Amino acid sequence: MRARLIFIVLALLVLVGFAALNWPEFRRPASLSFGVTSVSLPLGVLMFAFAAVVLAVFLVSTAIQESRHLLEHRRHTRALQEQRNLAEKAESSRFTDLRQHFDTQLRESRQREGIAATEFERALMQGQRELQTQMEQLQHMLSTRLAELETRLGPRELPPSGTTPGGVDERSGRVRA
């Protein structure tokens, strides 16, 4: 745009300079034919006016084109900004969804761990109860068997202290009779 404007200004200065140098010839009247009629007008002034009209039309069309370009640029900029906003919202929405998904998974994992811990504790308690019941049954069975053995063997005296039940003296290692 700058180069075009500089070119137009330079061309206009050359034209004005040329007209200033040849102004007496520009003002000399000449017979001009417009097809239907003939008129006596200064040809230089007429061409100068024609150049000014062409320049004005050119400047107006350039201004219109430039304003269209600016409007189109603004429209594209707004559309691009809207697309950026939509993309940012979508991205933040995806992050929010991902975070919610992770939170849900974490919550479910904690619930499963809690349930598993509860089940483990219950199974452990059940195993302890069963073991205690079996131990009590075994103790009861042993005490019953020992009582049976005592009734079968009858009352016996205990050996003196320092000897084993088989009559062996622990200190000397001799068998007692």
Order of alpha helices (4+ residues) and beta strands (2+ residues): alpha-alpha-beta-beta-alpha
